[in-house]
Amino acid sequence: MIIYTLTALVAVTSILPPPPPPASIARTQLDALVVLAPGTSDGYSRSKFPHWATVQGTCDTRETVLRRDGQDVQVDDQCRAVRGVWHSPYDGATWRLASDIDIDHMVPLSEAWKSGANDWTTSRRGSFANDLDSSQLWAVTDNVNQAKGDKDPAVWRPPLTSFYCIYARSWIEVKSRWGLSVDPAEKQALVGMLDLCTDDPRDRLR
């Protein structure tokens, strides 16, 4: 098996997902979201959100995010990331094996289903599951992602409170971009997280 090394040429803060809008815009987006009672997962299946899609050659969405968010990433001849350096923004952990990293959907697939994606076509759900143009996809510690599951911010938040601002802005961006609803408890939690946004430069990096 041939291993190739892809050396990041830019600072780690510039190779994470596309930055979500600032808190001021996030608040406006949140106010515009439809508020509904929590939906049900009736009929939900991950297979209804086809992923990971081919991006180029043998590289799929997962591998693209691993390469985008890592440093000195080594891949095999099938574009599978093997080793590198990944900093998980949810918990601050650093990992060097790709097997320790999950690609998290900021808005989980099941949550999207319960928020309106149940009415989408399979093609649109696939586009949502592979969205590289927003801050929907994050390389994070695998067991932290598993702890999150399909929970919304009213039930689960990242271990690092310093990431709450970016987490809320990203969650709201994705829901706004895709026209998904929020439930009352979820909206209240997001408002509280946005209230933690400050003028700290770290809140503006991503």
mmCIF file of the C-alpha atoms, coordinates in Angstrom:
data_MODEL
# 
_entry.id   MODEL 
# 
loop_
_atom_site.group_PDB 
_atom_site.id 
_atom_site.type_symbol 
_atom_site.label_atom_id 
_atom_site.label_alt_id 
_atom_site.label_comp_id 
_atom_site.label_asym_id 
_atom_site.label_entity_id 
_atom_site.label_seq_id 
_atom_site.pdbx_PDB_ins_code 
_atom_site.Cartn_x 
_atom_site.Cartn_y 
_atom_site.Cartn_z 
_atom_site.occupancy 
_atom_site.B_iso_or_equiv 
_atom_site.pdbx_formal_charge 
_atom_site.auth_seq_id 
_atom_site.auth_comp_id 
_atom_site.auth_asym_id 
_atom_site.auth_atom_id 
_atom_site.pdbx_PDB_model_num 
ATOM 1   C CA . MET A 1 1   ? 0.000   0.000  0.000  1.00 0.00 ? 1   MET A CA 1 
ATOM 2   C CA . ILE A 1 2   ? 1.380   3.365  -1.050 1.00 0.00 ? 2   ILE A CA 1 
ATOM 3   C CA . ILE A 1 3   ? 1.081   6.220  1.449  1.00 0.00 ? 3   ILE A CA 1 
ATOM 4   C CA . TYR A 1 4   ? 1.070   9.832  0.326  1.00 0.00 ? 4   TYR A CA 1 
ATOM 5   C CA . THR A 1 5   ? 1.566   12.840 2.605  1.00 0.00 ? 5   THR A CA 1 
ATOM 6   C CA . LEU A 1 6   ? -0.506  15.968 2.105  1.00 0.00 ? 6   LEU A CA 1 
ATOM 7   C CA . THR A 1 7   ? 1.087   18.858 3.951  1.00 0.00 ? 7   THR A CA 1 
ATOM 8   C CA . ALA A 1 8   ? -1.210  21.677 4.985  1.00 0.00 ? 8   ALA A CA 1 
ATOM 9   C CA . LEU A 1 9   ? 0.076   24.970 3.611  1.00 0.00 ? 9   LEU A CA 1 
ATOM 10  C CA . VAL A 1 10  ? -2.156  27.207 5.711  1.00 0.00 ? 10  VAL A CA 1 
ATOM 11  C CA . ALA A 1 11  ? -2.863  27.675 9.392  1.00 0.00 ? 11  ALA A CA 1 
ATOM 12  C CA . VAL A 1 12  ? -5.209  25.179 11.021 1.00 0.00 ? 12  VAL A CA 1 
ATOM 13  C CA . THR A 1 13  ? -7.820  27.869 11.655 1.00 0.00 ? 13  THR A CA 1 
ATOM 14  C CA . SER A 1 14  ? -8.218  28.441 7.909  1.00 0.00 ? 14  SER A CA 1 
ATOM 15  C CA . ILE A 1 15  ? -8.767  24.828 6.893  1.00 0.00 ? 15  ILE A CA 1 
ATOM 16  C CA . LEU A 1 16  ? -11.765 24.030 9.057  1.00 0.00 ? 16  LEU A CA 1 
ATOM 17  C CA . PRO A 1 17  ? -15.307 24.167 7.595  1.00 0.00 ? 17  PRO A CA 1 
ATOM 18  C CA . PRO A 1 18  ? -16.433 27.345 5.832  1.00 0.00 ? 18  PRO A CA 1 
ATOM 19  C CA . PRO A 1 19  ? -17.083 29.931 8.555  1.00 0.00 ? 19  PRO A CA 1 
ATOM 20  C CA . PRO A 1 20  ? -20.673 30.375 9.720  1.00 0.00 ? 20  PRO A CA 1 
ATOM 21  C CA . PRO A 1 21  ? -22.085 33.905 9.779  1.00 0.00 ? 21  PRO A CA 1 
ATOM 22  C CA . PRO A 1 22  ? -21.284 36.070 12.808 1.00 0.00 ? 22  PRO A CA 1 
ATOM 23  C CA . ALA A 1 23  ? -23.570 36.063 15.842 1.00 0.00 ? 23  ALA A CA 1 
ATOM 24  C CA . SER A 1 24  ? -25.506 39.148 14.714 1.00 0.00 ? 24  SER A CA 1 
ATOM 25  C CA . ILE A 1 25  ? -26.543 37.436 11.479 1.00 0.00 ? 25  ILE A CA 1 
ATOM 26  C CA . ALA A 1 26  ? -27.104 34.118 13.251 1.00 0.00 ? 26  ALA A CA 1 
ATOM 27  C CA . ARG A 1 27  ? -29.636 35.805 15.545 1.00 0.00 ? 27  ARG A CA 1 
ATOM 28  C CA . THR A 1 28  ? -31.514 37.152 12.516 1.00 0.00 ? 28  THR A CA 1 
ATOM 29  C CA . GLN A 1 29  ? -31.436 33.728 10.859 1.00 0.00 ? 29  GLN A CA 1 
ATOM 30  C CA . LEU A 1 30  ? -32.669 32.056 14.039 1.00 0.00 ? 30  LEU A CA 1 
ATOM 31  C CA . ASP A 1 31  ? -35.574 34.492 14.351 1.00 0.00 ? 31  ASP A CA 1 
ATOM 32  C CA . ALA A 1 32  ? -36.575 33.642 10.773 1.00 0.00 ? 32  ALA A CA 1 
ATOM 33  C CA . LEU A 1 33  ? -36.679 29.876 11.318 1.00 0.00 ? 33  LEU A CA 1 
ATOM 34  C CA . VAL A 1 34  ? -40.086 28.240 11.628 1.00 0.00 ? 34  VAL A CA 1 
ATOM 35  C CA . VAL A 1 35  ? -40.730 27.068 15.189 1.00 0.00 ? 35  VAL A CA 1 
ATOM 36  C CA . LEU A 1 36  ? -42.603 23.773 15.440 1.00 0.00 ? 36  LEU A CA 1 
ATOM 37  C CA . ALA A 1 37  ? -43.093 21.057 18.007 1.00 0.00 ? 37  ALA A CA 1 
ATOM 38  C CA . PRO A 1 38  ? -40.438 18.328 17.772 1.00 0.00 ? 38  PRO A CA 1 
ATOM 39  C CA . GLY A 1 39  ? -41.079 16.002 14.847 1.00 0.00 ? 39  GLY A CA 1 
ATOM 40  C CA . THR A 1 40  ? -40.957 12.222 14.929 1.00 0.00 ? 40  THR A CA 1 
ATOM 41  C CA . SER A 1 41  ? -38.405 9.833  13.506 1.00 0.00 ? 41  SER A CA 1 
ATOM 42  C CA . ASP A 1 42  ? -41.113 7.669  11.915 1.00 0.00 ? 42  ASP A CA 1 
ATOM 43  C CA . GLY A 1 43  ? -39.804 6.377  8.598  1.00 0.00 ? 43  GLY A CA 1 
ATOM 44  C CA . TYR A 1 44  ? -36.266 7.628  9.195  1.00 0.00 ? 44  TYR A CA 1 
ATOM 45  C CA . SER A 1 45  ? -33.265 5.687  7.929  1.00 0.00 ? 45  SER A CA 1 
ATOM 46  C CA . ARG A 1 46  ? -29.690 6.820  7.332  1.00 0.00 ? 46  ARG A CA 1 
ATOM 47  C CA . SER A 1 47  ? -29.938 5.168  3.930  1.00 0.00 ? 47  SER A CA 1 
ATOM 48  C CA . LYS A 1 48  ? -32.375 7.910  2.958  1.00 0.00 ? 48  LYS A CA 1 
ATOM 49  C CA . PHE A 1 49  ? -29.459 10.366 3.236  1.00 0.00 ? 49  PHE A CA 1 
ATOM 50  C CA . PRO A 1 50  ? -26.916 8.820  0.813  1.00 0.00 ? 50  PRO A CA 1 
ATOM 51  C CA . HIS A 1 51  ? -23.368 9.470  1.995  1.00 0.00 ? 51  HIS A CA 1 
ATOM 52  C CA . TRP A 1 52  ? -20.468 9.615  1.555  1.00 0.00 ? 52  TRP A CA 1 
ATOM 53  C CA . ALA A 1 53  ? -20.598 10.862 -2.033 1.00 0.00 ? 53  ALA A CA 1 
ATOM 54  C CA . THR A 1 54  ? -17.681 10.818 -4.455 1.00 0.00 ? 54  THR A CA 1 
ATOM 55  C CA . VAL A 1 55  ? -16.062 14.248 -4.669 1.00 0.00 ? 55  VAL A CA 1 
ATOM 56  C CA . GLN A 1 56  ? -13.204 13.573 -7.069 1.00 0.00 ? 56  GLN A CA 1 
ATOM 57  C CA . GLY A 1 57  ? -11.635 10.346 -8.307 1.00 0.00 ? 57  GLY A CA 1 
ATOM 58  C CA . THR A 1 58  ? -11.673 7.883  -5.414 1.00 0.00 ? 58  THR A CA 1 
ATOM 59  C CA . CYS A 1 59  ? -12.070 10.623 -2.786 1.00 0.00 ? 59  CYS A CA 1 
ATOM 60  C CA . ASP A 1 60  ? -15.435 10.812 -1.062 1.00 0.00 ? 60  ASP A CA 1 
ATOM 61  C CA . THR A 1 61  ? -16.863 13.448 1.267  1.00 0.00 ? 61  THR A CA 1 
ATOM 62  C CA . ARG A 1 62  ? -15.474 11.867 4.429  1.00 0.00 ? 62  ARG A CA 1 
ATOM 63  C CA . GLU A 1 63  ? -11.947 11.701 3.047  1.00 0.00 ? 63  GLU A CA 1 
ATOM 64  C CA . THR A 1 64  ? -12.237 15.245 1.709  1.00 0.00 ? 64  THR A CA 1 
ATOM 65  C CA . VAL A 1 65  ? -13.124 16.555 5.189  1.00 0.00 ? 65  VAL A CA 1 
ATOM 66  C CA . LEU A 1 66  ? -10.290 14.585 6.786  1.00 0.00 ? 66  LEU A CA 1 
ATOM 67  C CA . ARG A 1 67  ? -7.844  16.134 4.335  1.00 0.00 ? 67  ARG A CA 1 
ATOM 68  C CA . ARG A 1 68  ? -9.365  19.587 4.713  1.00 0.00 ? 68  ARG A CA 1 
ATOM 69  C CA . ASP A 1 69  ? -9.351  19.634 8.513  1.00 0.00 ? 69  ASP A CA 1 
ATOM 70  C CA . GLY A 1 70  ? -6.103  17.794 9.197  1.00 0.00 ? 70  GLY A CA 1 
ATOM 71  C CA . GLN A 1 71  ? -2.432  18.649 8.988  1.00 0.00 ? 71  GLN A CA 1 
ATOM 72  C CA . ASP A 1 72  ? 0.252   16.488 7.347  1.00 0.00 ? 72  ASP A CA 1 
ATOM 73  C CA . VAL A 1 73  ? -2.438  14.015 6.334  1.00 0.00 ? 73  VAL A CA 1 
ATOM 74  C CA . GLN A 1 74  ? -1.196  10.733 4.887  1.00 0.00 ? 74  GLN A CA 1 
ATOM 75  C CA . VAL A 1 75  ? -3.534  8.914  2.511  1.00 0.00 ? 75  VAL A CA 1 
ATOM 76  C CA . ASP A 1 76  ? -3.339  5.546  0.796  1.00 0.00 ? 76  ASP A CA 1 
ATOM 77  C CA . ASP A 1 77  ? -3.715  4.957  -2.946 1.00 0.00 ? 77  ASP A CA 1 
ATOM 78  C CA . GLN A 1 78  ? -7.511  4.819  -2.531 1.00 0.00 ? 78  GLN A CA 1 
ATOM 79  C CA . CYS A 1 79  ? -7.602  8.316  -0.978 1.00 0.00 ? 79  CYS A CA 1 
ATOM 80  C CA . ARG A 1 80  ? -8.297  6.933  2.494  1.00 0.00 ? 80  ARG A CA 1 
ATOM 81  C CA . ALA A 1 81  ? -6.696  9.036  5.236  1.00 0.00 ? 81  ALA A CA 1 
ATOM 82  C CA . VAL A 1 82  ? -4.431  6.957  7.456  1.00 0.00 ? 82  VAL A CA 1 
ATOM 83  C CA . ARG A 1 83  ? -2.470  9.321  9.665  1.00 0.00 ? 83  ARG A CA 1 
ATOM 84  C CA . GLY A 1 84  ? -2.132  13.043 10.285 1.00 0.00 ? 84  GLY A CA 1 
ATOM 85  C CA . VAL A 1 85  ? -2.909  15.566 12.989 1.00 0.00 ? 85  VAL A CA 1 
ATOM 86  C CA . TRP A 1 86  ? -6.507  16.448 13.754 1.00 0.00 ? 86  TRP A CA 1 
ATOM 87  C CA . HIS A 1 87  ? -7.662  18.890 16.430 1.00 0.00 ? 87  HIS A CA 1 
ATOM 88  C CA . SER A 1 88  ? -11.236 18.155 17.495 1.00 0.00 ? 88  SER A CA 1 
ATOM 89  C CA . PRO A 1 89  ? -12.978 21.486 18.153 1.00 0.00 ? 89  PRO A CA 1 
ATOM 90  C CA . TYR A 1 90  ? -15.717 19.901 20.249 1.00 0.00 ? 90  TYR A CA 1 
ATOM 91  C CA . ASP A 1 91  ? -13.418 18.680 23.027 1.00 0.00 ? 91  ASP A CA 1 
ATOM 92  C CA . GLY A 1 92  ? -9.965  20.093 22.234 1.00 0.00 ? 92  GLY A CA 1 
ATOM 93  C CA . ALA A 1 93  ? -8.394  16.661 21.764 1.00 0.00 ? 93  ALA A CA 1 
ATOM 94  C CA . THR A 1 94  ? -5.621  15.997 19.239 1.00 0.00 ? 94  THR A CA 1 
ATOM 95  C CA . TRP A 1 95  ? -5.528  12.742 17.258 1.00 0.00 ? 95  TRP A CA 1 
ATOM 96  C CA . ARG A 1 96  ? -3.024  11.236 14.847 1.00 0.00 ? 96  ARG A CA 1 
ATOM 97  C CA . LEU A 1 97  ? -4.943  8.243  13.503 1.00 0.00 ? 97  LEU A CA 1 
ATOM 98  C CA . ALA A 1 98  ? -7.854  8.786  11.134 1.00 0.00 ? 98  ALA A CA 1 
ATOM 99  C CA . SER A 1 99  ? -9.655  5.901  12.831 1.00 0.00 ? 99  SER A CA 1 
ATOM 100 C CA . ASP A 1 100 ? -10.064 8.109  15.929 1.00 0.00 ? 100 ASP A CA 1 
ATOM 101 C CA . ILE A 1 101 ? -11.961 10.730 13.930 1.00 0.00 ? 101 ILE A CA 1 
ATOM 102 C CA . ASP A 1 102 ? -15.625 10.830 12.947 1.00 0.00 ? 102 ASP A CA 1 
ATOM 103 C CA . ILE A 1 103 ? -17.121 13.269 10.487 1.00 0.00 ? 103 ILE A CA 1 
ATOM 104 C CA . ASP A 1 104 ? -20.008 14.852 12.352 1.00 0.00 ? 104 ASP A CA 1 
ATOM 105 C CA . HIS A 1 105 ? -23.052 16.326 10.669 1.00 0.00 ? 105 HIS A CA 1 
ATOM 106 C CA . MET A 1 106 ? -23.552 19.524 12.651 1.00 0.00 ? 106 MET A CA 1 
ATOM 107 C CA . VAL A 1 107 ? -27.298 19.045 12.225 1.00 0.00 ? 107 VAL A CA 1 
ATOM 108 C CA . PRO A 1 108 ? -27.653 15.255 12.494 1.00 0.00 ? 108 PRO A CA 1 
ATOM 109 C CA . LEU A 1 109 ? -29.453 13.388 9.746  1.00 0.00 ? 109 LEU A CA 1 
ATOM 110 C CA . SER A 1 110 ? -32.208 12.189 12.090 1.00 0.00 ? 110 SER A CA 1 
ATOM 111 C CA . GLU A 1 111 ? -32.665 15.726 13.434 1.00 0.00 ? 111 GLU A CA 1 
ATOM 112 C CA . ALA A 1 112 ? -32.975 17.001 9.868  1.00 0.00 ? 112 ALA A CA 1 
ATOM 113 C CA . TRP A 1 113 ? -35.575 14.322 9.152  1.00 0.00 ? 113 TRP A CA 1 
ATOM 114 C CA . LYS A 1 114 ? -37.637 15.460 12.143 1.00 0.00 ? 114 LYS A CA 1 
ATOM 115 C CA . SER A 1 115 ? -37.237 19.101 11.093 1.00 0.00 ? 115 SER A CA 1 
ATOM 116 C CA . GLY A 1 116 ? -38.542 18.847 7.551  1.00 0.00 ? 116 GLY A CA 1 
ATOM 117 C CA . ALA A 1 117 ? -36.192 16.623 5.537  1.00 0.00 ? 117 ALA A CA 1 
ATOM 118 C CA . ASN A 1 118 ? -38.763 13.826 5.663  1.00 0.00 ? 118 ASN A CA 1 
ATOM 119 C CA . ASP A 1 119 ? -40.532 15.699 2.854  1.00 0.00 ? 119 ASP A CA 1 
ATOM 120 C CA . TRP A 1 120 ? -37.423 16.043 0.700  1.00 0.00 ? 120 TRP A CA 1 
ATOM 121 C CA . THR A 1 121 ? -36.366 13.925 -2.235 1.00 0.00 ? 121 THR A CA 1 
ATOM 122 C CA . THR A 1 122 ? -33.586 11.409 -1.673 1.00 0.00 ? 122 THR A CA 1 
ATOM 123 C CA . SER A 1 123 ? -31.377 13.517 -3.932 1.00 0.00 ? 123 SER A CA 1 
ATOM 124 C CA . ARG A 1 124 ? -31.839 16.604 -1.745 1.00 0.00 ? 124 ARG A CA 1 
ATOM 125 C CA . ARG A 1 125 ? -31.190 14.577 1.392  1.00 0.00 ? 125 ARG A CA 1 
ATOM 126 C CA . GLY A 1 126 ? -27.977 13.329 -0.200 1.00 0.00 ? 126 GLY A CA 1 
ATOM 127 C CA . SER A 1 127 ? -26.887 16.893 -0.924 1.00 0.00 ? 127 SER A CA 1 
ATOM 128 C CA . PHE A 1 128 ? -27.553 17.765 2.719  1.00 0.00 ? 128 PHE A CA 1 
ATOM 129 C CA . ALA A 1 129 ? -25.549 14.797 3.998  1.00 0.00 ? 129 ALA A CA 1 
ATOM 130 C CA . ASN A 1 130 ? -22.560 15.756 1.844  1.00 0.00 ? 130 ASN A CA 1 
ATOM 131 C CA . ASP A 1 131 ? -22.721 19.557 2.182  1.00 0.00 ? 131 ASP A CA 1 
ATOM 132 C CA . LEU A 1 132 ? -19.173 20.914 1.951  1.00 0.00 ? 132 LEU A CA 1 
ATOM 133 C CA . ASP A 1 133 ? -20.289 24.482 1.236  1.00 0.00 ? 133 ASP A CA 1 
ATOM 134 C CA . SER A 1 134 ? -21.524 25.260 4.763  1.00 0.00 ? 134 SER A CA 1 
ATOM 135 C CA . SER A 1 135 ? -20.258 24.460 8.251  1.00 0.00 ? 135 SER A CA 1 
ATOM 136 C CA . GLN A 1 136 ? -22.259 21.232 8.326  1.00 0.00 ? 136 GLN A CA 1 
ATOM 137 C CA . LEU A 1 137 ? -19.349 18.735 8.375  1.00 0.00 ? 137 LEU A CA 1 
ATOM 138 C CA . TRP A 1 138 ? -16.751 18.607 11.173 1.00 0.00 ? 138 TRP A CA 1 
ATOM 139 C CA . ALA A 1 139 ? -13.856 16.239 11.930 1.00 0.00 ? 139 ALA A CA 1 
ATOM 140 C CA . VAL A 1 140 ? -14.228 15.426 15.635 1.00 0.00 ? 140 VAL A CA 1 
ATOM 141 C CA . THR A 1 141 ? -13.317 12.842 18.255 1.00 0.00 ? 141 THR A CA 1 
ATOM 142 C CA . ASP A 1 142 ? -15.261 9.691  17.470 1.00 0.00 ? 142 ASP A CA 1 
ATOM 143 C CA . ASN A 1 143 ? -16.711 8.991  20.923 1.00 0.00 ? 143 ASN A CA 1 
ATOM 144 C CA . VAL A 1 144 ? -17.741 12.636 21.336 1.00 0.00 ? 144 VAL A CA 1 
ATOM 145 C CA . ASN A 1 145 ? -19.659 12.391 18.075 1.00 0.00 ? 145 ASN A CA 1 
ATOM 146 C CA . GLN A 1 146 ? -21.247 9.159  19.265 1.00 0.00 ? 146 GLN A CA 1 
ATOM 147 C CA . ALA A 1 147 ? -22.284 10.828 22.529 1.00 0.00 ? 147 ALA A CA 1 
ATOM 148 C CA . LYS A 1 148 ? -23.962 13.594 20.506 1.00 0.00 ? 148 LYS A CA 1 
ATOM 149 C CA . GLY A 1 149 ? -25.879 11.133 18.342 1.00 0.00 ? 149 GLY A CA 1 
ATOM 150 C CA . ASP A 1 150 ? -28.969 12.871 16.969 1.00 0.00 ? 150 ASP A CA 1 
ATOM 151 C CA . LYS A 1 151 ? -29.401 15.257 19.891 1.00 0.00 ? 151 LYS A CA 1 
ATOM 152 C CA . ASP A 1 152 ? -30.095 18.955 19.394 1.00 0.00 ? 152 ASP A CA 1 
ATOM 153 C CA . PRO A 1 153 ? -28.531 21.749 21.505 1.00 0.00 ? 153 PRO A CA 1 
ATOM 154 C CA . ALA A 1 154 ? -31.332 21.580 24.082 1.00 0.00 ? 154 ALA A CA 1 
ATOM 155 C CA . VAL A 1 155 ? -30.100 18.095 24.992 1.00 0.00 ? 155 VAL A CA 1 
ATOM 156 C CA . TRP A 1 156 ? -26.402 17.984 24.036 1.00 0.00 ? 156 TRP A CA 1 
ATOM 157 C CA . ARG A 1 157 ? -23.613 20.539 23.684 1.00 0.00 ? 157 ARG A CA 1 
ATOM 158 C CA . PRO A 1 158 ? -19.876 20.143 23.020 1.00 0.00 ? 158 PRO A CA 1 
ATOM 159 C CA . PRO A 1 159 ? -17.648 19.494 26.050 1.00 0.00 ? 159 PRO A CA 1 
ATOM 160 C CA . LEU A 1 160 ? -15.797 22.769 25.380 1.00 0.00 ? 160 LEU A CA 1 
ATOM 161 C CA . THR A 1 161 ? -17.962 25.710 26.410 1.00 0.00 ? 161 THR A CA 1 
ATOM 162 C CA . SER A 1 162 ? -15.552 27.950 24.493 1.00 0.00 ? 162 SER A CA 1 
ATOM 163 C CA . PHE A 1 163 ? -16.925 26.365 21.300 1.00 0.00 ? 163 PHE A CA 1 
ATOM 164 C CA . TYR A 1 164 ? -20.584 27.093 22.092 1.00 0.00 ? 164 TYR A CA 1 
ATOM 165 C CA . CYS A 1 165 ? -20.630 30.311 20.070 1.00 0.00 ? 165 CYS A CA 1 
ATOM 166 C CA . ILE A 1 166 ? -19.352 28.703 16.883 1.00 0.00 ? 166 ILE A CA 1 
ATOM 167 C CA . TYR A 1 167 ? -21.468 25.597 17.459 1.00 0.00 ? 167 TYR A CA 1 
ATOM 168 C CA . ALA A 1 168 ? -24.680 27.636 17.711 1.00 0.00 ? 168 ALA A CA 1 
ATOM 169 C CA . ARG A 1 169 ? -23.803 29.772 14.698 1.00 0.00 ? 169 ARG A CA 1 
ATOM 170 C CA . SER A 1 170 ? -23.034 26.678 12.627 1.00 0.00 ? 170 SER A CA 1 
ATOM 171 C CA . TRP A 1 171 ? -26.206 24.873 13.711 1.00 0.00 ? 171 TRP A CA 1 
ATOM 172 C CA . ILE A 1 172 ? -28.318 27.898 12.824 1.00 0.00 ? 172 ILE A CA 1 
ATOM 173 C CA . GLU A 1 173 ? -26.538 28.396 9.494  1.00 0.00 ? 173 GLU A CA 1 
ATOM 174 C CA . VAL A 1 174 ? -27.262 24.828 8.429  1.00 0.00 ? 174 VAL A CA 1 
ATOM 175 C CA . LYS A 1 175 ? -30.913 24.960 9.480  1.00 0.00 ? 175 LYS A CA 1 
ATOM 176 C CA . SER A 1 176 ? -31.355 28.308 7.737  1.00 0.00 ? 176 SER A CA 1 
ATOM 177 C CA . ARG A 1 177 ? -29.558 27.188 4.579  1.00 0.00 ? 177 ARG A CA 1 
ATOM 178 C CA . TRP A 1 178 ? -31.709 24.091 4.265  1.00 0.00 ? 178 TRP A CA 1 
ATOM 179 C CA . GLY A 1 179 ? -35.017 25.546 5.460  1.00 0.00 ? 179 GLY A CA 1 
ATOM 180 C CA . LEU A 1 180 ? -35.352 23.307 8.500  1.00 0.00 ? 180 LEU A CA 1 
ATOM 181 C CA . SER A 1 181 ? -37.497 24.108 11.525 1.00 0.00 ? 181 SER A CA 1 
ATOM 182 C CA . VAL A 1 182 ? -36.513 24.400 15.186 1.00 0.00 ? 182 VAL A CA 1 
ATOM 183 C CA . ASP A 1 183 ? -38.495 23.353 18.238 1.00 0.00 ? 183 ASP A CA 1 
ATOM 184 C CA . PRO A 1 184 ? -39.044 25.757 21.166 1.00 0.00 ? 184 PRO A CA 1 
ATOM 185 C CA . ALA A 1 185 ? -36.483 24.167 23.531 1.00 0.00 ? 185 ALA A CA 1 
ATOM 186 C CA . GLU A 1 186 ? -33.898 24.001 20.758 1.00 0.00 ? 186 GLU A CA 1 
ATOM 187 C CA . LYS A 1 187 ? -34.383 27.677 19.914 1.00 0.00 ? 187 LYS A CA 1 
ATOM 188 C CA . GLN A 1 188 ? -34.092 28.694 23.560 1.00 0.00 ? 188 GLN A CA 1 
ATOM 189 C CA . ALA A 1 189 ? -30.846 26.739 23.892 1.00 0.00 ? 189 ALA A CA 1 
ATOM 190 C CA . LEU A 1 190 ? -29.422 28.369 20.755 1.00 0.00 ? 190 LEU A CA 1 
ATOM 191 C CA . VAL A 1 191 ? -30.295 31.850 22.033 1.00 0.00 ? 191 VAL A CA 1 
ATOM 192 C CA . GLY A 1 192 ? -28.424 31.086 25.244 1.00 0.00 ? 192 GLY A CA 1 
ATOM 193 C CA . MET A 1 193 ? -25.386 29.841 23.355 1.00 0.00 ? 193 MET A CA 1 
ATOM 194 C CA . LEU A 1 194 ? -25.333 32.917 21.111 1.00 0.00 ? 194 LEU A CA 1 
ATOM 195 C CA . ASP A 1 195 ? -25.380 35.072 24.226 1.00 0.00 ? 195 ASP A CA 1 
ATOM 196 C CA . LEU A 1 196 ? -21.937 33.636 25.004 1.00 0.00 ? 196 LEU A CA 1 
ATOM 197 C CA . CYS A 1 197 ? -20.484 35.066 21.792 1.00 0.00 ? 197 CYS A CA 1 
ATOM 198 C CA . THR A 1 198 ? -17.994 37.842 22.499 1.00 0.00 ? 198 THR A CA 1 
ATOM 199 C CA . ASP A 1 199 ? -15.545 40.052 20.677 1.00 0.00 ? 199 ASP A CA 1 
ATOM 200 C CA . ASP A 1 200 ? -12.848 37.443 21.328 1.00 0.00 ? 200 ASP A CA 1 
ATOM 201 C CA . PRO A 1 201 ? -11.012 36.864 18.000 1.00 0.00 ? 201 PRO A CA 1 
ATOM 202 C CA . ARG A 1 202 ? -11.454 33.126 18.517 1.00 0.00 ? 202 ARG A CA 1 
ATOM 203 C CA . ASP A 1 203 ? -15.204 33.619 17.995 1.00 0.00 ? 203 ASP A CA 1 
ATOM 204 C CA . ARG A 1 204 ? -14.457 35.099 14.576 1.00 0.00 ? 204 ARG A CA 1 
ATOM 205 C CA . LEU A 1 205 ? -11.888 32.601 13.310 1.00 0.00 ? 205 LEU A CA 1 
ATOM 206 C CA . ARG A 1 206 ? -14.469 30.257 11.898 1.00 0.00 ? 206 ARG A CA 1 
# 
